[in-house]
Amino acid sequence: MIRRRTLTPPSLQIPPELLANRRRSPRRELSERVRLETEDRAVSGWTLNVSVGGLRVVIENSLDPGTELTVWLDGRAPRPGRITWVQDEPDGSIVGVCFLDEGEPRPSRSSS
């Protein structure tokens, strides 16, 4: 049995068949290292997909829905985010992260 924790109350959750209509932008598969930093800890993981609005990430530890953090993707500038849902798995968690700023993840500018 999959246990999923979310910020959305059960009475307001959208049925799966309607989720596709809710997306503002398509998801792209992405498998990159990611670091999620809160005020007191850093958690490493791998991305599963990315969209303009956020990421889906696999982590070994767990974070609670509502946790605000900084998202560090390899080669990109850090972005503020918030955990919107957590799906507990036997060997870790899959978390949904929404970005709290505008725009898509971009490569960071290097001073060369």
C-alpha positions in Angstrom: 0.0 0.0 0.0 1.4 3.4 -1.0 1.1 6.1 1.6 0.9 9.6 0.2 0.9 12.8 2.2 -0.2 16.1 0.6 -1.0 19.7 1.4 -4.4 19.4 -0.4 -7.3 18.2 1.8 -8.9 15.0 0.5 -12.2 16.8 -0.3 -10.3 19.1 -2.7 -8.0 16.5 -4.4 -8.4 16.3 -8.2 -9.3 12.9 -9.6 -6.4 11.4 -11.6 -8.3 11.5 -14.9 -8.5 15.3 -14.6 -4.8 15.9 -13.6 -3.7 16.3 -17.2 -6.0 19.3 -17.7 -4.5 21.0 -14.6 -0.9 21.2 -15.8 0.3 24.5 -17.0 3.2 23.0 -18.9 4.4 19.6 -19.9 6.7 17.5 -17.8 10.0 16.4 -19.1 11.8 13.3 -18.0 15.0 14.3 -16.2 17.4 12.2 -14.3 19.9 14.4 -12.5 21.4 14.7 -9.1 19.5 17.2 -6.9 20.1 18.6 -3.4 17.2 19.9 -1.3 18.3 22.2 1.5 16.1 23.3 4.4 17.3 25.6 7.1 18.7 22.7 9.1 19.5 19.9 6.7 20.4 18.9 3.2 18.9 15.9 1.4 20.3 14.4 -1.8 18.3 12.6 -4.5 17.5 12.2 -8.2 15.0 13.9 -10.3 12.3 11.9 -12.1 10.8 14.8 -14.1 10.7 18.6 -14.3 8.2 21.2 -15.5 8.0 24.9 -15.3 6.2 24.6 -12.0 8.3 22.0 -10.2 10.0 18.6 -9.9 9.4 15.1 -8.9 12.3 13.8 -6.9 13.4 10.4 -5.3 15.1 10.8 -1.9 16.3 8.3 0.7 15.0 10.3 3.6 11.6 12.0 4.0 10.5 15.6 4.1 7.1 16.8 5.3 4.6 18.5 3.0 4.8 22.3 3.3 8.6 22.3 3.9 10.2 25.3 2.2 13.7 24.6 0.8 16.3 25.5 -1.8 16.5 23.3 -4.9 20.0 22.7 -6.3 20.2 21.0 -9.7 23.6 20.2 -11.2 24.8 23.2 -13.3 21.8 25.4 -12.6 21.1 28.3 -10.3 19.4 27.5 -7.0 15.6 28.0 -6.8 13.2 28.3 -3.9 10.7 25.5 -3.6 8.1 23.8 -1.3 7.3 20.2 -0.8 3.6 19.7 -1.9 3.3 16.0 -1.5 5.3 13.0 -0.2 4.8 9.4 -1.3 6.5 7.1 1.2 8.2 4.0 -0.3 10.0 1.1 1.4 13.4 2.5 0.6 12.8 6.2 0.8 10.3 8.7 -0.6 9.1 10.3 -3.8 8.3 14.0 -3.3 6.7 16.7 -5.4 8.4 20.1 -5.2 6.7 23.2 -6.5 9.0 26.2 -7.4 8.2 29.4 -5.6 9.7 31.6 -8.3 8.9 32.1 -12.0 10.6 30.4 -14.9 12.2 27.2 -16.0 15.4 25.7 -14.5 18.2 27.4 -16.4 21.9 26.7 -16.6 23.7 29.0 -14.2 26.0 31.6 -15.8 29.6 31.1 -15.3 32.2 33.8 -15.3 34.6 32.7 -18.1 
